[in-house]
Amino acid sequence: MAGFGWRVGSKVQRWGRSCLRGFSSHAIPSQLENVGFIGLGNMGSHMARNLITAGYKVTVHDINENSMKKFSDDGIPTKQSPLEVSESSDVVITMLPSSSHVLEVYNGTNGLLGAGSRLGPWLYIDSSTVDPQTSRKISAAISRCHLKENKGYAENPMILDAPVSGGVPAAEAGKLTFMVGGLEEAYLAAKPLLLSMGKRAIYCGGAGNGSAAKICNNMAMAISMLGVSEAFALGQNLGIKASTLTDIFNCSSARCWSSDTYNPVPGVMEGVPSSRNYDGGFTSKLMAKDLDLAMASASGVGFKCPLGSEALEIYRKLSKDGCELKDFSCAFRHYYAGKDEE
């Protein structure tokens, strides 16, 4: 890649002259200024609004017209297809429910790659939770494309898989953690953009590694939530209040995100899904989907995950029993039959 390098830690990273000149703590780099955002669900809508607040010029698309109307009512440009979004964007971010949605948005009719092998955006960022194979498939497709216009900071279009952790509260507060796979120079260039939506971005390696990290993270999170919920429910049956156990957990060896940040017991913690009848969070259906991705990936490399497999069955049962749209922490009350804190 043409241009000279600058030092990051102990390494010298190479990037184009325009890119180096644009990276200032006082302004948005020009090559990141026009952002297309596709997917305005519980997570994506907050991420897009944080970009707008940070000063980026954002154009949005979603198949849900009501979701788009909330943005158009605020004067934010909306487009009717992913391809239309790409035509006005330097960078395109996708935040979609599943691998099939990602493949459709990129490869489908009027998709991001619908104009052929010459692309307008120089960078694509997929923050969806998908299997590593899907991320690598899209990356391979992007690598075969070229830019419509010569740019001083990029010779060819690039893509990062950059799924997130933190849930809806962190998306709203701009405190997400990004797990990023792809070319390291693309990660470094995109970092100011990512940190406008989150508190931390962690480089995980080549294409698909961000997605691999995310499904491992979500498997651990699902198992943790079930363990905490089971312990709280047992405690209630033994006569210990959940708030008392929470105090104990959070200053001892059982402390974890599921106890100190996203407590599943209604009445213990404000501002989390358990305080609003498990609405407005990360659904049981999506957790089952993520666990299914993890188990399929494990099977692909011949690795057994007994706890992950059991967690998948629990979240499948929750979804089948009518809790598919409730936050995954509802396992406490609907699977373990725990009680609200009085």
C-alpha positions, 0 to 999 in steps of 0.5 A: 500500500502506498504511503508512509508509516506511523508508529503504533506501540512498538509497530510501524503501521503503513497507510496512505498519506490522506489517511495519516493526514486525516487522523486527528483528535480534533476532527473526523477523518474525511475518509470515515465521514459518510457512513451508511448504516444498515440494520436499525434494531435494538442494537443498531438504532442506538449505534447509528444515533451515537455516530450521528451524535459524534458528527458523522454524516449517516445514511440508514436503511432497514426493511422495517419502514417504522424503524426508518421513519424514526430517523427520517423524522429527525432529518436523517437520510434513509434509503430503500436498499443496501445498494442505495446506501452504498452509493452515498457512503465511504464506509458501510456498517451492517448490524443484522440478526443472522448469517442469512440476513448478512448474505442477503444484504451483501449478495442479494438483489440490490445488495451492497455488492449488487453493482458488480466488482467496482465498489464505492465504499472503501470499507465495510464493517459487519457488526452482526453476530454470525459464524466465522465461515460467513464472515470469511465468505463475505471477506473473500467476495470483497477481496475480489472487488475494486474501488470505483475511484482511486483513493489515496488512503486505500487501494482496494475495498476492505471489510472487518467483521466487528461484532459487539458485546455489552447488550442494548444498554451498552449500545445506547450508552456508547460503551460497546466492546468491538471484537474485530477481525480483518486486515490490521491496517483497516482496523487501525483506520476504523478505530475512531469510528468504532470508538464513537459507538463503544468504549473498546475495540480489540483486534482479534486477527484475520477475517472471521476471527472477530466472529469467532471471538463473539460466539465464544463470548456469547456461549460463555455469557449464556452459560454464566447467566444460566448458572447465576439464575440457577443459584438465585433460584436455589437461594430463594428456595433455601430462604435467601433473598436474591439481593443478599446473594447478589451482594455476596456474589459481587464481592466474592468468587461468583462475581460476573457480568450476569450478577453485577451488571445484568442481574436476572432477578426482577426487583434487584437492579434497575435499568436492566431487562429483568426490571421491565418484564424482560423486554427490550434486551437480547432475546432468547431467540437470538441467544439460541441462534448464537449458541447454535452458531457456536455448536456448529462451529465446534462441530466443524473442528471436532470440539465438544462443548457439553455446557454449551450444548445444554445451554442451547437446549435450554434456550430452545425450550424457552423460545418454544415455550413463548419466551423467544422475544423476551431477554435471555435473562428470563431463564431465571423466572421462566425456566427455573421458576424464580421469584421477583424480589419483594 
